[in-house]
Amino acid sequence: TVRLYKDKVEKLLGQPIVINYKPGAGGVIAGTYVKESKPDGYTFLVISNSSMSLSILTRKADFTIDDFVPVSTLMRSTIIFVVNKDSPYKTFKDFVQAAKTQKIKYTSTGANSPGQLFIEAIGRQEGFQALHVPGGGGAKAMTAVLGGHVDLSATAPTGIENQLRVIAVVSENRLETYPDVPTLKELGYPIATDTYFSVFAPKGTPEKIVDKVYKAYKKAFEENREEITKIAKSTHQIARVLGPAELRKITRDSYDVYKEMVSKMRAPVN
């Protein structure tokens, strides 16, 4: 996502953008690094709203959403549920029914990931408990389904899903690329949230800097809309650049949704 905008934003800002990967603990390491950085406009955090929320709610991160200043959204995605094309589960209902009587295994990007939260919440609603196998990333989780090692994967699209069967999506509306696949809300589960990959700055970063960076991303998108949209669509994502006020609301709403989901996951199975 960052690389998709990188060279275009560099030209607009007249500054090189150095991508410094800080993997680990579902966003905690990266978030802590940026929180402790000087709020001078030279260090930013690119993270999804789900990773930020779950870092705080499940991994005891040493920061809160208020430790960051929203700058701009870059990309919108969602969680999809996929099975092997040879799977007996043609629909999500088939999967749920099987999980009530069989030992079902599923995977997600990792422990306390959105995918795990969604399956666990549905399990509590329907009265089943499937075995979660942390995937160690979206591509690995998809590959596990492709290889027949697990029955289902709940992750963001990675491209591998083209070789699998998508049986449900978590977004508010059906995906344009999978118009025949129902949302969880349509299936009777009160779960609907989108994943936004966004830019944040450390708390205290001057408003004029935040505004300048947001406008650079906005202009980069507007001037390269066709190219960016096409590349995003190839990975079943939607390029969407929203400003600080909108990102602040998205972040807060997302945090509230995941807070409720974590509470449900910790409740016993009926």
N, C-alpha and C positions, 0 to 999 in steps of 0.2 A: 504493500500500500504506500509506504513512504517513497520507495523508489519510483513508483508510477508518477509522482508529482515532483520528485527531487530536482531534476535538471531545469524544469520550468520555473520552479520557485526560486532556485539559485539565481537565475537571470533577472528575475523581478526584484530580488532583494540585493543583488550585487554582492552576495556572500556565499561561500561554499557551505553545503550542508553535510556534516559528517555523521554518518549513522553509526552509533556506538551500541552494539548489542549487549544487553544485560539480562540474559535468560536466567530463569530459576524462580522457584516458589510461586509460580503463577502470577508474576508481576510484582511481587514484593521487593525483589532486589532492584529492579529498574525504578520502581516507585520511590523507594527509599533513597536511591542515588539522586533522583531529581529533586525530591523534597529537601535534601540537604545541600543542594547546589545554590549558588548565588542567584537571586531573582533579577538578573541583569539582561535577560533576553538572549542569552547564548546557549542555554540548556533547556530542552523541552522533552516532554514524555509523550510517546505515542503508544496508546494502550486502548483496549476495548473497554466499554462500560461494564461488561460482565466481569472481565479480569480485575478491574479496579474494585468493583463491589465485593467480589468473592475473596480478594486478597485481604480486605478489611474484615469481612464477616466470618471467614473460615480459617485464615492463616495467621491471625494475630499480627497483622502488619502494623508497623510503627507510624502509621499515617491515617488520615481520614480523607474523605472527598473534599473537605474544606481546606486541605493543605495544598490544593492545586487550583489554578485559575484556568477555566475553560477557554480554549482558543478557537478551535475549529474542528468540525467533523470532516472526515475524508471519505469514508466508505461505510455503506450499510450492508450488513449480511444477516444471517439467521442460523438457527440450528436445524438440521434436517435429520430424519431417521431413515436409515437405509439397511437393507438386507441383501443377501446374495441373490442373484437372479434365479438361482436354482432353489431358493428357500421355499418351504411350504407356506410361508406367511405372505400371502398376496396383499393383505391390508394390515393396517395397524391394529385393527380389531382382532385379526387372526393372531397376532403377536401377543396381545393382552390375554386372550383366551388360553393360549398355550402356556403362558407364564403362570397361570393359576394352577396348572396341574403338572407342569414339567420343570426341570431344572434348566432355566434359561440363562445364558451368559450374554452380556452386552458390554460394549466398550465406549469410552469417550476420550477426550483429550487427556484426562487425568483425574485424580481424586478431587472431589469438590468442584468439578467443572460444571458448567451449565447443563451439559448433557446428562450427567449423573443426577443432578438435582431434579431435572424434569422427569426422568424415569422413576426415581425414588418417590417423587410426589404422586405420580400416576399410580405407582404400586400401592401406595397407602390409600388412595381413593378406590382402587379396584380390589385390593386385598391380596396382593402378591408381592414377593420379594425376589428379584432376579439377582444373579451374581454379577457384580461390577468388576471388570477387568480394565484397569487404567491403561490407556493406549500409548501414552508418552508422545502425544501430538496428534493432530488431525489426520495427517497422511498415514501414520502408523495404525491409527484406529480404523481407517477405511480399509487398509490393506489386510487387517485382521479379519474383517468380514469377507473380503474377497478370497482369502485363503481358507475360509470355513472354520476359523478358530473360535469365532463367537457368532451369536445369532443375529446381533443387531449393533449398529453404531449410531451414536447420537453426537454429532459434531457439526461444525460449520463446513460448508462445501469446500472441497480441496481440488476438485477436478476428477478424482478417481471415481466419484459417484456416478459418472457416466457409464461405468461398467457394472453398476449395481442397480437395485430397485429402490427408489425413494417412495416411502409409504406414508410419511407425514412431515409437516413443517411447523415450526413454532411461531412464525411471523403472524402479524395481524391479518394479512391477506395472503391468498395463494401466490406462489411465485410465478412470474411470467414464463420462466423456463419449464415449469412443471404445473401447468394449469389444471391438470386432472388430479393432482395430489392435494388432499384436504389439510387444513390447519388443525392444530390440536383443539382450538375453540370449536370448530365445526364438529369435532368428534366428541364433544361434551366435557372437555377438560379446560378449566379456567386459566389457561396458560398462554400468554401471547406477549412476546417481547422481541425486539430487534437488537442486533448487535452492531454498535457503531465503533469503528476504529477512528480514534480522534487524537487531537493534539492538545496537550495541557502544559501549563507553565508553572513554576514554583510559586507558591503564595507570596505576594508582595511584588510580583513583576509589574512594572508600570503599565497602565491602561493603554498608553499610546503605542507601546511595543506590541502588546497583545493585538491591538487593532491593526497594526501594520502587517503582522504575520498572517492574521486571518484574511485580510484583503489580498495578500499575495497569493494565498491558496485559492481564494475565490476567483481572482483574475486568471490564475493558471488554469483552473477548470473551465472557465467561460471561454478562454481562448483556445482550448484544446478539448472541448467537450466531446466531439465525435471520437477522437482517439482514446481518451480516458474511459468513456462510456463503453466502447467496444471491448477494451481489455478487461474492464471490470465485469462485464456481462459474461465473458468467457469463463469466469470463475464463479458465476451465479451471484455476483454482488452488484450493488448499485452505487455508483459514485455520487456522493451527495455532500456538498460543502455548506454547512450551517454555521452561524456565528456563535459568539460567546453566550449570549442569553439563551438561545435554543439548546446549546450543548449543556448548559447548566441545568436546565429542566430535564433533559434526557438523562443526565447523570443522576440526578436526585430521584427521578421516577424509577430508573433502573435499580438503584440501590434499594428502594422500598420493595420492589418486586422480588429481588433476590433475598432480601431479609425474610420475607414471608416464606419463600421457597426453602431456605435453610431451616426455618422453624418446622416446616412440614417434614423435611427429611429426618429431623431428629425425633419426630414423633413415632410411636410404635406402629407396626403394621396391624391393621384390624384383622 
